[in-house]
Amino acid sequence: MRFAHTAKFKLINILITFSLICIAGVSLCHAQQSDKQDATPSDNALQPSEHIFNLQHKQRDFYFNISCHSINKVKFEKEPDFGQRNIVRGLIPLGSNKKNYVGFAWDRANNTLYIDLNRNRDLTDDPNGILTSKLHGSFQHFRDIQLTLQKQNLSLTYTIEMRMYSYGRNHTSCSAIINSGYSTEIELDGRRWHVGIVDNMNGNISSGDRFFLSPLDLDFPAGRNSQELRVPGSIFLDSHNYNVSFEFRPGTKTPILQLRLKESKKPMGKLNIEGEHIARLVLESGSSTVLLHYPQQNVSIPVGDYHCSSVYLYCKDAGLFNPQRLYETKKKSVSVTEEGSATLKAGGPLKNTVEIYAAEMSEDWIAHALLGITSLFDDNMDKSLNELNTAMMLVPGNDTRDLFRAISQLSRLSPSFRKALHVVATHWRDKLAQSPDRDILLPGLDKLLDESQ
């Protein structure tokens, strides 16, 4: 493995581009149902081109971070006796109307969160809304919170966890992590898929939600990030185009989310793909999505003006990775027409190269960071972790985001490193809380820790 070290770089940054990353990055240029659920009685007369699937409610299969509202701007009519303790108050967004939002009060000194489950602005009459954190201090974590939203005649239940951060003087970050969602396995044109969706708790499936779709018959890792798509109005899969719609409906015990895929015809154009090792390619045009897995060099897709939403490459040595995240490549556009063809350059050939770009500074943290990275490629995991941990302790606040991002990128490409990283990363919370980018870094740390378990 070859290492190239470039010492001069204008920005204070560590950027890793390494083993088995595509040379050119991504660029686009224009050239000239066994698990299908039983149909409801009203579905019996459906046309064969319409496919209906019932997604079942899952309590703890997902991770969707949303921010709380009105921090320290909420007043309750009745509260427990908090004495002179510093209390953080806020709202958890629930439903599309702010009157449905759920109030809370965090008593950090007593590791307690009070939630106004019945939404009457009284924190003393919700016995199930009093939760205790096992963690003490500036970060506290409250799990298995059940919220209910009434949507017409349905009661939609959401399982969330609350993560509370307190740093500096009068600085607080409160986030709700949605763990529940809807999922099932479906079959389309002989291929089986896993499909899932997380509602952002407003009771309507739209672009603000999370949609997951991946085939079950291909060598395609099941990581949530790689499955994620924007909620589409139409989607092109395996030479078929479908109009997509969702509807909450009554289920046997809990409401279900019904997915309808109605086949539709669109004008088609040609796309020439130049590149190797493409495992998953997502193109978007307005509300339309094209999803391709291990595509051939020449494919036909619906006509449209697309941008490349994501591309994942795969080989057995590096696994699945997204070069766009590593290069932070700007999304390019491509126009697919009926008459001409469009060319997409993405992926390989790949090469075994590690390039490390360091800041034009001599600070100790950079040296430790470089040693941590090179030790990983020398198969010295313990030294890598120790050096990266030292770098994190020494890095100035303004540079913390760059270092954390570099370490996160390493963790995505090495499952063994990601698992081992959990031991040291658990001690980084106070350090990240001191950074000006704390609102980004602290949720990022939570996600990193969750993925490394």
C-alpha positions, 0 to 999 in steps of 0.5 A: 500500500502506498502513502502520499503525504501532502504537507501544504493545504490551505484549509485546516482539514484532514481528508482521507481518500483511501483503499479502493476509492474510485479514481475519478470520483463521480461525474456525469456528462451529456453525450448526443408478492409471497410477502404481499399482504392479503388485499382488503375487500375494496382491492379485489377489482384492482387492475393487474398493474397495481401492486399493494403491500401492507407495511407492518409497524415495527417498534425499534428497527429505525433511527431518525433524528429530529430536533426539538422546538422552542427550547426554554420558551415553553411554559407549563401550567403546573410542574413538579417542585423543581426548586432553584434547579436549572430546568430545560423545557421544550417541545417534541414535534408531533403532528402537523399542528403545533397544538399536538406538540408534546412538552417536556422538562429536563431536570438535569441535576436529578437525571429526570425527564418529564413528558406531558404525554396528555398534552394538557400543559400539566407535568404532574399528571403523567405517571408514564411520562417520568423517565430516569437516565442511567447516564449522569452529567452533561449528556443524558439518554431516555429510552422507550418513550411512546407517543400517540398521534390521532389521525382521523380514526387511527391512533399512530404510535411512535417509539422515540428516545430523547438525547439531552446535551448541556454544555457551556453556559446556558447551551442545550441541545435536545433531540428526539430519535424515532426508533419506530417505523413500518417495513415488510418484504415485497416481491416485484417482477420475480425479485424480492425487496426489503422496504421500510419507511419512517414517518417524521411523526406528522402522520403524513408520508412525504419528502421529509420522511425516510424511505428504505429499499434494497433487493434481497437477492443481491450481494448488497449489505443491509446498512441503513444508510445504503438503503435510504432514498428520498420518498419518491412520487414515482420510482423506476425498478428493474425496467418498470416504472411505478407511481408511488403512494402511501396510506395509513389504514387499520390493521389487526392490532396496530395501524398499517402503512399501505404502499401502492405501486402502480405501473406507468409508462414513460418515454425512455432514453439511453444511459451509458455508464462508464465505470466499474464496481457500481453496486447501487446508483440513485438518480433523481429528477423532481419527484421521480427516482431511478434505482439501479443495482449492479447496472450494465454498461448500457441501460434504458431509463425514463426520460428526464433531467437527473442529478446523481443522488448517491452512488455506492461502490462495492468490492470484497476487500473494502465492502460497500462505500460511497465515494461521494461522502469521501470526496464530497463531490458536488452533485452533477446533472445529466439529461436523458432524452428519447433521441440521444444518449447520456453518459455517466462516468462513475466508479472504477477502475480502483487502486490500492492507494491511501492519500492523506492531506494534512493541514499546513500546521505543525500541531501535535494533534495532526501528527497523532491523527496521521499515526492513527491512520497509518497504524490502521493500515499496518494492522495495528488496531490498538495503536491506531485507536490510541493515536486517534484518541490522543488526536481527539483530546488535543485537537482545537475546537475549530478543527474537531469537526474535520478530525471527527469526519475523517475518523467517521469515514474510516469507520465506514470502510472498516467494520472491524475498526468501527466495532473497536472504535466504540471503546474510545469514542464513548469518551469523546462527548465532552470534547465534542461538546466544546466545539462550535459544531457541537450541534452536528458532532454530538448527534454524529457521535450518537450515530457512530456509537449506535453503528459500532455496537 
